[in-house]
Amino acid sequence: MEPQHSERDSQTIIDDLRQAITASGLTEYRIAKESNVPQPVLNRFLSEKRGISLETAAKLCTFLKLHLTKNP
């Protein structure tokens, strides 16, 4: 029996997305404006005060040209 996805799996995705945003070198304002994610939402996500929805994560991934994939 394969183990179920744990909270750590999703935490890794969240951490990876935060790191990609930081590594982009772009301002929060520019990322928010160009990805159509409200800046307060992005700021709370980056400061680890709040999570984000899958829809918001998808917008950020599209803007940053990242692809979410499921491991087998």
HTML snippet that shows the backbone in 3Dmol.js (N, CA, C, O; Angstrom):
<script src="https://3Dmol.org/build/3Dmol-min.js"></script>
<div id="view" style="width:600px;height:400px;position:relative"></div>
<script>
const pdb = `
ATOM      1  N   MET A   1       0.845  -1.172   0.000  1.00  0.00           N
ATOM      2  CA  MET A   1       0.000   0.000   0.000  1.00  0.00           C
ATOM      3  C   MET A   1       0.895   1.242   0.000  1.00  0.00           C
ATOM      4  O   MET A   1       1.828   1.346   0.796  1.00  0.00           O
ATOM      5  N   GLU A   2       0.599   2.180  -0.902  1.00  0.00           N
ATOM      6  CA  GLU A   2       1.393   3.401  -0.980  1.00  0.00           C
ATOM      7  C   GLU A   2       0.935   4.386   0.086  1.00  0.00           C
ATOM      8  O   GLU A   2      -0.253   4.464   0.399  1.00  0.00           O
ATOM      9  N   PRO A   3       1.880   5.136   0.643  1.00  0.00           N
ATOM     10  CA  PRO A   3       1.490   6.120   1.648  1.00  0.00           C
ATOM     11  C   PRO A   3       0.669   7.250   1.019  1.00  0.00           C
ATOM     12  O   PRO A   3       0.888   7.628  -0.132  1.00  0.00           O
ATOM     13  N   GLN A   4      -0.264   7.770   1.787  1.00  0.00           N
ATOM     14  CA  GLN A   4      -1.060   8.902   1.344  1.00  0.00           C
ATOM     15  C   GLN A   4      -0.189  10.149   1.339  1.00  0.00           C
ATOM     16  O   GLN A   4       0.818  10.223   2.043  1.00  0.00           O
ATOM     17  N   HIS A   5      -0.589  11.123   0.538  1.00  0.00           N
ATOM     18  CA  HIS A   5       0.143  12.385   0.533  1.00  0.00           C
ATOM     19  C   HIS A   5      -0.004  13.021   1.905  1.00  0.00           C
ATOM     20  O   HIS A   5      -1.104  13.092   2.452  1.00  0.00           O
ATOM     21  N   SER A   6       1.066  13.463   2.433  1.00  0.00           N
ATOM     22  CA  SER A   6       1.047  14.070   3.755  1.00  0.00           C
ATOM     23  C   SER A   6       1.005  15.584   3.644  1.00  0.00           C
ATOM     24  O   SER A   6       1.131  16.147   2.556  1.00  0.00           O
ATOM     25  N   GLU A   7       0.826  16.231   4.784  1.00  0.00           N
ATOM     26  CA  GLU A   7       0.862  17.693   4.824  1.00  0.00           C
ATOM     27  C   GLU A   7       2.215  18.182   4.343  1.00  0.00           C
ATOM     28  O   GLU A   7       2.300  19.262   3.757  1.00  0.00           O
ATOM     29  N   ARG A   8       3.264  17.430   4.569  1.00  0.00           N
ATOM     30  CA  ARG A   8       4.611  17.808   4.142  1.00  0.00           C
ATOM     31  C   ARG A   8       4.690  17.930   2.622  1.00  0.00           C
ATOM     32  O   ARG A   8       5.412  18.789   2.114  1.00  0.00           O
ATOM     33  N   ASP A   9       3.955  17.080   1.880  1.00  0.00           N
ATOM     34  CA  ASP A   9       3.953  17.165   0.414  1.00  0.00           C
ATOM     35  C   ASP A   9       3.454  18.527  -0.040  1.00  0.00           C
ATOM     36  O   ASP A   9       4.089  19.170  -0.876  1.00  0.00           O
ATOM     37  N   SER A  10       2.330  18.975   0.498  1.00  0.00           N
ATOM     38  CA  SER A  10       1.799  20.265   0.095  1.00  0.00           C
ATOM     39  C   SER A  10       2.668  21.394   0.630  1.00  0.00           C
ATOM     40  O   SER A  10       2.786  22.433  -0.019  1.00  0.00           O
ATOM     41  N   GLN A  11       3.268  21.218   1.777  1.00  0.00           N
ATOM     42  CA  GLN A  11       4.157  22.244   2.323  1.00  0.00           C
ATOM     43  C   GLN A  11       5.347  22.442   1.393  1.00  0.00           C
ATOM     44  O   GLN A  11       5.804  23.570   1.211  1.00  0.00           O
ATOM     45  N   THR A  12       5.843  21.390   0.815  1.00  0.00           N
ATOM     46  CA  THR A  12       6.957  21.498  -0.112  1.00  0.00           C
ATOM     47  C   THR A  12       6.563  22.337  -1.321  1.00  0.00           C
ATOM     48  O   THR A  12       7.350  23.168  -1.775  1.00  0.00           O
ATOM     49  N   ILE A  13       5.386  22.137  -1.839  1.00  0.00           N
ATOM     50  CA  ILE A  13       4.913  22.918  -2.973  1.00  0.00           C
ATOM     51  C   ILE A  13       4.822  24.389  -2.579  1.00  0.00           C
ATOM     52  O   ILE A  13       5.246  25.265  -3.334  1.00  0.00           O
ATOM     53  N   ILE A  14       4.284  24.653  -1.429  1.00  0.00           N
ATOM     54  CA  ILE A  14       4.165  26.022  -0.942  1.00  0.00           C
ATOM     55  C   ILE A  14       5.540  26.651  -0.781  1.00  0.00           C
ATOM     56  O   ILE A  14       5.768  27.780  -1.217  1.00  0.00           O
ATOM     57  N   ASP A  15       6.446  25.925  -0.161  1.00  0.00           N
ATOM     58  CA  ASP A  15       7.810  26.437   0.015  1.00  0.00           C
ATOM     59  C   ASP A  15       8.475  26.696  -1.334  1.00  0.00           C
ATOM     60  O   ASP A  15       9.134  27.718  -1.523  1.00  0.00           O
ATOM     61  N   ASP A  16       8.299  25.768  -2.264  1.00  0.00           N
ATOM     62  CA  ASP A  16       8.892  25.928  -3.595  1.00  0.00           C
ATOM     63  C   ASP A  16       8.334  27.159  -4.304  1.00  0.00           C
ATOM     64  O   ASP A  16       9.074  27.884  -4.969  1.00  0.00           O
ATOM     65  N   LEU A  17       7.048  27.392  -4.164  1.00  0.00           N
ATOM     66  CA  LEU A  17       6.443  28.562  -4.805  1.00  0.00           C
ATOM     67  C   LEU A  17       6.968  29.851  -4.172  1.00  0.00           C
ATOM     68  O   LEU A  17       7.298  30.801  -4.881  1.00  0.00           O
ATOM     69  N   ARG A  18       7.043  29.885  -2.853  1.00  0.00           N
ATOM     70  CA  ARG A  18       7.605  31.069  -2.186  1.00  0.00           C
ATOM     71  C   ARG A  18       9.044  31.319  -2.649  1.00  0.00           C
ATOM     72  O   ARG A  18       9.422  32.457  -2.927  1.00  0.00           O
ATOM     73  N   GLN A  19       9.831  30.262  -2.728  1.00  0.00           N
ATOM     74  CA  GLN A  19      11.230  30.402  -3.151  1.00  0.00           C
ATOM     75  C   GLN A  19      11.320  30.901  -4.597  1.00  0.00           C
ATOM     76  O   GLN A  19      12.178  31.723  -4.919  1.00  0.00           O
ATOM     77  N   ALA A  20      10.443  30.408  -5.455  1.00  0.00           N
ATOM     78  CA  ALA A  20      10.457  30.834  -6.859  1.00  0.00           C
ATOM     79  C   ALA A  20      10.097  32.315  -6.973  1.00  0.00           C
ATOM     80  O   ALA A  20      10.682  33.039  -7.779  1.00  0.00           O
ATOM     81  N   ILE A  21       9.146  32.757  -6.175  1.00  0.00           N
ATOM     82  CA  ILE A  21       8.765  34.168  -6.194  1.00  0.00           C
ATOM     83  C   ILE A  21       9.941  35.021  -5.741  1.00  0.00           C
ATOM     84  O   ILE A  21      10.263  36.024  -6.379  1.00  0.00           O
ATOM     85  N   THR A  22      10.581  34.633  -4.653  1.00  0.00           N
ATOM     86  CA  THR A  22      11.731  35.374  -4.139  1.00  0.00           C
ATOM     87  C   THR A  22      12.882  35.369  -5.141  1.00  0.00           C
ATOM     88  O   THR A  22      13.520  36.396  -5.374  1.00  0.00           O
ATOM     89  N   ALA A  23      13.138  34.207  -5.728  1.00  0.00           N
ATOM     90  CA  ALA A  23      14.249  34.068  -6.673  1.00  0.00           C
ATOM     91  C   ALA A  23      14.010  34.838  -7.972  1.00  0.00           C
ATOM     92  O   ALA A  23      14.958  35.136  -8.698  1.00  0.00           O
ATOM     93  N   SER A  24      12.760  35.158  -8.266  1.00  0.00           N
ATOM     94  CA  SER A  24      12.464  35.881  -9.508  1.00  0.00           C
ATOM     95  C   SER A  24      13.088  37.277  -9.508  1.00  0.00           C
ATOM     96  O   SER A  24      13.350  37.846 -10.568  1.00  0.00           O
ATOM     97  N   GLY A  25      13.320  37.816  -8.327  1.00  0.00           N
ATOM     98  CA  GLY A  25      13.890  39.157  -8.231  1.00  0.00           C
ATOM     99  C   GLY A  25      12.903  40.265  -8.553  1.00  0.00           C
ATOM    100  O   GLY A  25      13.281  41.435  -8.607  1.00  0.00           O
ATOM    101  N   LEU A  26      11.641  39.909  -8.769  1.00  0.00           N
ATOM    102  CA  LEU A  26      10.613  40.888  -9.096  1.00  0.00           C
ATOM    103  C   LEU A  26       9.955  41.410  -7.822  1.00  0.00           C
ATOM    104  O   LEU A  26       9.946  40.731  -6.795  1.00  0.00           O
ATOM    105  N   THR A  27       9.416  42.598  -7.897  1.00  0.00           N
ATOM    106  CA  THR A  27       8.732  43.160  -6.737  1.00  0.00           C
ATOM    107  C   THR A  27       7.381  42.484  -6.541  1.00  0.00           C
ATOM    108  O   THR A  27       6.789  41.954  -7.480  1.00  0.00           O
ATOM    109  N   GLU A  28       6.910  42.517  -5.296  1.00  0.00           N
ATOM    110  CA  GLU A  28       5.572  41.990  -5.015  1.00  0.00           C
ATOM    111  C   GLU A  28       4.536  42.718  -5.866  1.00  0.00           C
ATOM    112  O   GLU A  28       3.604  42.105  -6.388  1.00  0.00           O
ATOM    113  N   TYR A  29       4.708  44.023  -5.998  1.00  0.00           N
ATOM    114  CA  TYR A  29       3.760  44.816  -6.781  1.00  0.00           C
ATOM    115  C   TYR A  29       3.677  44.309  -8.220  1.00  0.00           C
ATOM    116  O   TYR A  29       2.584  44.106  -8.749  1.00  0.00           O
ATOM    117  N   ARG A  30       4.820  44.107  -8.844  1.00  0.00           N
ATOM    118  CA  ARG A  30       4.828  43.662 -10.237  1.00  0.00           C
ATOM    119  C   ARG A  30       4.227  42.261 -10.372  1.00  0.00           C
ATOM    120  O   ARG A  30       3.428  42.009 -11.274  1.00  0.00           O
ATOM    121  N   ILE A  31       4.611  41.361  -9.479  1.00  0.00           N
ATOM    122  CA  ILE A  31       4.068  40.000  -9.539  1.00  0.00           C
ATOM    123  C   ILE A  31       2.555  40.032  -9.358  1.00  0.00           C
ATOM    124  O   ILE A  31       1.820  39.383 -10.102  1.00  0.00           O
ATOM    125  N   ALA A  32       2.095  40.791  -8.364  1.00  0.00           N
ATOM    126  CA  ALA A  32       0.656  40.876  -8.103  1.00  0.00           C
ATOM    127  C   ALA A  32      -0.084  41.453  -9.311  1.00  0.00           C
ATOM    128  O   ALA A  32      -1.101  40.912  -9.746  1.00  0.00           O
ATOM    129  N   LYS A  33       0.428  42.533  -9.831  1.00  0.00           N
ATOM    130  CA  LYS A  33      -0.241  43.200 -10.957  1.00  0.00           C
ATOM    131  C   LYS A  33      -0.280  42.311 -12.192  1.00  0.00           C
ATOM    132  O   LYS A  33      -1.326  42.173 -12.826  1.00  0.00           O
ATOM    133  N   GLU A  34       0.842  41.714 -12.534  1.00  0.00           N
ATOM    134  CA  GLU A  34       0.918  40.939 -13.774  1.00  0.00           C
ATOM    135  C   GLU A  34       0.315  39.541 -13.663  1.00  0.00           C
ATOM    136  O   GLU A  34      -0.033  38.933 -14.676  1.00  0.00           O
ATOM    137  N   SER A  35       0.189  39.028 -12.439  1.00  0.00           N
ATOM    138  CA  SER A  35      -0.420  37.703 -12.274  1.00  0.00           C
ATOM    139  C   SER A  35      -1.900  37.794 -11.915  1.00  0.00           C
ATOM    140  O   SER A  35      -2.594  36.780 -11.837  1.00  0.00           O
ATOM    141  N   ASN A  36      -2.374  39.023 -11.698  1.00  0.00           N
ATOM    142  CA  ASN A  36      -3.766  39.262 -11.304  1.00  0.00           C
ATOM    143  C   ASN A  36      -4.090  38.649  -9.940  1.00  0.00           C
ATOM    144  O   ASN A  36      -5.186  38.132  -9.719  1.00  0.00           O
ATOM    145  N   VAL A  37      -3.122  38.717  -9.041  1.00  0.00           N
ATOM    146  CA  VAL A  37      -3.297  38.285  -7.654  1.00  0.00           C
ATOM    147  C   VAL A  37      -3.230  39.552  -6.804  1.00  0.00           C
ATOM    148  O   VAL A  37      -2.263  40.306  -6.912  1.00  0.00           O
ATOM    149  N   PRO A  38      -4.229  39.803  -5.965  1.00  0.00           N
ATOM    150  CA  PRO A  38      -4.186  41.006  -5.139  1.00  0.00           C
ATOM    151  C   PRO A  38      -2.892  41.065  -4.301  1.00  0.00           C
ATOM    152  O   PRO A  38      -2.473  40.073  -3.704  1.00  0.00           O
ATOM    153  N   GLN A  39      -2.283  42.248  -4.278  1.00  0.00           N
ATOM    154  CA  GLN A  39      -1.013  42.386  -3.566  1.00  0.00           C
ATOM    155  C   GLN A  39      -1.116  42.001  -2.087  1.00  0.00           C
ATOM    156  O   GLN A  39      -0.191  41.370  -1.576  1.00  0.00           O
ATOM    157  N   PRO A  40      -2.201  42.351  -1.372  1.00  0.00           N
ATOM    158  CA  PRO A  40      -2.272  41.923   0.031  1.00  0.00           C
ATOM    159  C   PRO A  40      -2.278  40.396   0.180  1.00  0.00           C
ATOM    160  O   PRO A  40      -1.720  39.861   1.138  1.00  0.00           O
ATOM    161  N   VAL A  41      -2.903  39.708  -0.758  1.00  0.00           N
ATOM    162  CA  VAL A  41      -2.917  38.238  -0.732  1.00  0.00           C
ATOM    163  C   VAL A  41      -1.494  37.712  -0.918  1.00  0.00           C
ATOM    164  O   VAL A  41      -1.049  36.828  -0.185  1.00  0.00           O
ATOM    165  N   LEU A  42      -0.795  38.258  -1.894  1.00  0.00           N
ATOM    166  CA  LEU A  42       0.581  37.842  -2.155  1.00  0.00           C
ATOM    167  C   LEU A  42       1.469  38.143  -0.952  1.00  0.00           C
ATOM    168  O   LEU A  42       2.283  37.308  -0.558  1.00  0.00           O
ATOM    169  N   ASN A  43       1.320  39.318  -0.374  1.00  0.00           N
ATOM    170  CA  ASN A  43       2.134  39.703   0.766  1.00  0.00           C
ATOM    171  C   ASN A  43       1.909  38.777   1.957  1.00  0.00           C
ATOM    172  O   ASN A  43       2.872  38.350   2.594  1.00  0.00           O
ATOM    173  N   ARG A  44       0.661  38.463   2.264  1.00  0.00           N
ATOM    174  CA  ARG A  44       0.373  37.561   3.393  1.00  0.00           C
ATOM    175  C   ARG A  44       0.919  36.156   3.120  1.00  0.00           C
ATOM    176  O   ARG A  44       1.376  35.473   4.037  1.00  0.00           O
ATOM    177  N   PHE A  45       0.870  35.733   1.861  1.00  0.00           N
ATOM    178  CA  PHE A  45       1.420  34.423   1.499  1.00  0.00           C
ATOM    179  C   PHE A  45       2.936  34.408   1.684  1.00  0.00           C
ATOM    180  O   PHE A  45       3.485  33.479   2.276  1.00  0.00           O
ATOM    181  N   LEU A  46       3.602  35.433   1.178  1.00  0.00           N
ATOM    182  CA  LEU A  46       5.067  35.475   1.266  1.00  0.00           C
ATOM    183  C   LEU A  46       5.556  35.643   2.695  1.00  0.00           C
ATOM    184  O   LEU A  46       6.638  35.168   3.040  1.00  0.00           O
ATOM    185  N   SER A  47       4.780  36.305   3.519  1.00  0.00           N
ATOM    186  CA  SER A  47       5.182  36.486   4.913  1.00  0.00           C
ATOM    187  C   SER A  47       4.693  35.347   5.800  1.00  0.00           C
ATOM    188  O   SER A  47       4.810  35.402   7.024  1.00  0.00           O
ATOM    189  N   GLU A  48       4.144  34.316   5.166  1.00  0.00           N
ATOM    190  CA  GLU A  48       3.686  33.096   5.832  1.00  0.00           C
ATOM    191  C   GLU A  48       2.583  33.348   6.849  1.00  0.00           C
ATOM    192  O   GLU A  48       2.453  32.613   7.828  1.00  0.00           O
ATOM    193  N   LYS A  49       1.789  34.388   6.615  1.00  0.00           N
ATOM    194  CA  LYS A  49       0.652  34.680   7.493  1.00  0.00           C
ATOM    195  C   LYS A  49      -0.609  33.959   7.037  1.00  0.00           C
ATOM    196  O   LYS A  49      -1.510  33.696   7.834  1.00  0.00           O
ATOM    197  N   ARG A  50      -0.665  33.640   5.739  1.00  0.00           N
ATOM    198  CA  ARG A  50      -1.827  32.970   5.166  1.00  0.00           C
ATOM    199  C   ARG A  50      -1.393  32.048   4.041  1.00  0.00           C
ATOM    200  O   ARG A  50      -0.326  32.213   3.450  1.00  0.00           O
ATOM    201  N   GLY A  51      -2.236  31.085   3.764  1.00  0.00           N
ATOM    202  CA  GLY A  51      -2.041  30.234   2.602  1.00  0.00           C
ATOM    203  C   GLY A  51      -2.718  30.879   1.404  1.00  0.00           C
ATOM    204  O   GLY A  51      -3.230  31.996   1.492  1.00  0.00           O
ATOM    205  N   ILE A  52      -2.716  30.173   0.299  1.00  0.00           N
ATOM    206  CA  ILE A  52      -3.399  30.659  -0.895  1.00  0.00           C
ATOM    207  C   ILE A  52      -4.220  29.524  -1.487  1.00  0.00           C
ATOM    208  O   ILE A  52      -3.979  28.347  -1.217  1.00  0.00           O
ATOM    209  N   SER A  53      -5.188  29.907  -2.295  1.00  0.00           N
ATOM    210  CA  SER A  53      -6.020  28.905  -2.960  1.00  0.00           C
ATOM    211  C   SER A  53      -5.246  28.282  -4.112  1.00  0.00           C
ATOM    212  O   SER A  53      -4.225  28.810  -4.553  1.00  0.00           O
ATOM    213  N   LEU A  54      -5.743  27.163  -4.585  1.00  0.00           N
ATOM    214  CA  LEU A  54      -5.141  26.502  -5.737  1.00  0.00           C
ATOM    215  C   LEU A  54      -5.229  27.410  -6.962  1.00  0.00           C
ATOM    216  O   LEU A  54      -4.312  27.434  -7.783  1.00  0.00           O
ATOM    217  N   GLU A  55      -6.320  28.152  -7.086  1.00  0.00           N
ATOM    218  CA  GLU A  55      -6.486  29.075  -8.204  1.00  0.00           C
ATOM    219  C   GLU A  55      -5.414  30.168  -8.169  1.00  0.00           C
ATOM    220  O   GLU A  55      -4.846  30.515  -9.205  1.00  0.00           O
ATOM    221  N   THR A  56      -5.141  30.705  -6.986  1.00  0.00           N
ATOM    222  CA  THR A  56      -4.107  31.733  -6.849  1.00  0.00           C
ATOM    223  C   THR A  56      -2.734  31.146  -7.129  1.00  0.00           C
ATOM    224  O   THR A  56      -1.911  31.779  -7.792  1.00  0.00           O
ATOM    225  N   ALA A  57      -2.478  29.942  -6.628  1.00  0.00           N
ATOM    226  CA  ALA A  57      -1.199  29.282  -6.900  1.00  0.00           C
ATOM    227  C   ALA A  57      -1.028  29.073  -8.400  1.00  0.00           C
ATOM    228  O   ALA A  57       0.067  29.248  -8.934  1.00  0.00           O
ATOM    229  N   ALA A  58      -2.100  28.703  -9.073  1.00  0.00           N
ATOM    230  CA  ALA A  58      -2.032  28.486 -10.524  1.00  0.00           C
ATOM    231  C   ALA A  58      -1.707  29.788 -11.249  1.00  0.00           C
ATOM    232  O   ALA A  58      -0.920  29.785 -12.196  1.00  0.00           O
ATOM    233  N   LYS A  59      -2.302  30.898 -10.818  1.00  0.00           N
ATOM    234  CA  LYS A  59      -1.999  32.189 -11.440  1.00  0.00           C
ATOM    235  C   LYS A  59      -0.526  32.540 -11.271  1.00  0.00           C
ATOM    236  O   LYS A  59       0.128  32.993 -12.210  1.00  0.00           O
ATOM    237  N   LEU A  60      -0.011  32.323 -10.057  1.00  0.00           N
ATOM    238  CA  LEU A  60       1.392  32.629  -9.790  1.00  0.00           C
ATOM    239  C   LEU A  60       2.305  31.717 -10.610  1.00  0.00           C
ATOM    240  O   LEU A  60       3.305  32.170 -11.169  1.00  0.00           O
ATOM    241  N   CYS A  61       1.959  30.444 -10.678  1.00  0.00           N
ATOM    242  CA  CYS A  61       2.770  29.499 -11.456  1.00  0.00           C
ATOM    243  C   CYS A  61       2.772  29.877 -12.935  1.00  0.00           C
ATOM    244  O   CYS A  61       3.812  29.819 -13.591  1.00  0.00           O
ATOM    245  N   THR A  62       1.616  30.262 -13.457  1.00  0.00           N
ATOM    246  CA  THR A  62       1.539  30.666 -14.861  1.00  0.00           C
ATOM    247  C   THR A  62       2.423  31.882 -15.101  1.00  0.00           C
ATOM    248  O   THR A  62       3.187  31.915 -16.065  1.00  0.00           O
ATOM    249  N   PHE A  63       2.322  32.873 -14.235  1.00  0.00           N
ATOM    250  CA  PHE A  63       3.137  34.078 -14.389  1.00  0.00           C
ATOM    251  C   PHE A  63       4.630  33.759 -14.319  1.00  0.00           C
ATOM    252  O   PHE A  63       5.420  34.296 -15.096  1.00  0.00           O
ATOM    253  N   LEU A  64       5.014  32.880 -13.384  1.00  0.00           N
ATOM    254  CA  LEU A  64       6.429  32.541 -13.200  1.00  0.00           C
ATOM    255  C   LEU A  64       6.907  31.441 -14.146  1.00  0.00           C
ATOM    256  O   LEU A  64       8.071  31.040 -14.114  1.00  0.00           O
ATOM    257  N   LYS A  65       5.994  30.961 -14.986  1.00  0.00           N
ATOM    258  CA  LYS A  65       6.295  29.876 -15.934  1.00  0.00           C
ATOM    259  C   LYS A  65       6.742  28.598 -15.207  1.00  0.00           C
ATOM    260  O   LYS A  65       7.707  27.940 -15.596  1.00  0.00           O
ATOM    261  N   LEU A  66       6.008  28.279 -14.144  1.00  0.00           N
ATOM    262  CA  LEU A  66       6.254  27.057 -13.386  1.00  0.00           C
ATOM    263  C   LEU A  66       5.141  26.068 -13.702  1.00  0.00           C
ATOM    264  O   LEU A  66       4.036  26.463 -14.073  1.00  0.00           O
ATOM    265  N   HIS A  67       5.434  24.801 -13.557  1.00  0.00           N
ATOM    266  CA  HIS A  67       4.447  23.765 -13.794  1.00  0.00           C
ATOM    267  C   HIS A  67       4.353  22.871 -12.572  1.00  0.00           C
ATOM    268  O   HIS A  67       5.356  22.347 -12.088  1.00  0.00           O
ATOM    269  N   LEU A  68       3.125  22.703 -12.079  1.00  0.00           N
ATOM    270  CA  LEU A  68       2.896  21.764 -10.983  1.00  0.00           C
ATOM    271  C   LEU A  68       2.685  20.393 -11.595  1.00  0.00           C
ATOM    272  O   LEU A  68       1.892  20.232 -12.523  1.00  0.00           O
ATOM    273  N   THR A  69       3.390  19.419 -11.078  1.00  0.00           N
ATOM    274  CA  THR A  69       3.214  18.055 -11.573  1.00  0.00           C
ATOM    275  C   THR A  69       3.007  17.130 -10.400  1.00  0.00           C
ATOM    276  O   THR A  69       3.471  17.388  -9.289  1.00  0.00           O
ATOM    277  N   LYS A  70       2.312  16.067 -10.661  1.00  0.00           N
ATOM    278  CA  LYS A  70       2.044  15.056  -9.645  1.00  0.00           C
ATOM    279  C   LYS A  70       3.079  13.947  -9.809  1.00  0.00           C
ATOM    280  O   LYS A  70       3.270  13.408 -10.899  1.00  0.00           O
ATOM    281  N   ASN A  71       3.734  13.624  -8.710  1.00  0.00           N
ATOM    282  CA  ASN A  71       4.684  12.504  -8.749  1.00  0.00           C
ATOM    283  C   ASN A  71       3.911  11.198  -8.725  1.00  0.00           C
ATOM    284  O   ASN A  71       2.894  11.084  -8.040  1.00  0.00           O
ATOM    285  N   PRO A  72       4.389  10.218  -9.469  1.00  0.00           N
ATOM    286  CA  PRO A  72       3.679   8.935  -9.480  1.00  0.00           C
ATOM    287  C   PRO A  72       3.711   8.243  -8.140  1.00  0.00           C
ATOM    288  O   PRO A  72       3.156   7.154  -7.995  1.00  0.00           O
TER     289      PRO A  72
END
`;
const viewer = $3Dmol.createViewer("view");
viewer.addModel(pdb, "pdb");
viewer.setStyle({}, {cartoon: {color: "spectrum"}});
viewer.zoomTo();
viewer.render();
</script>
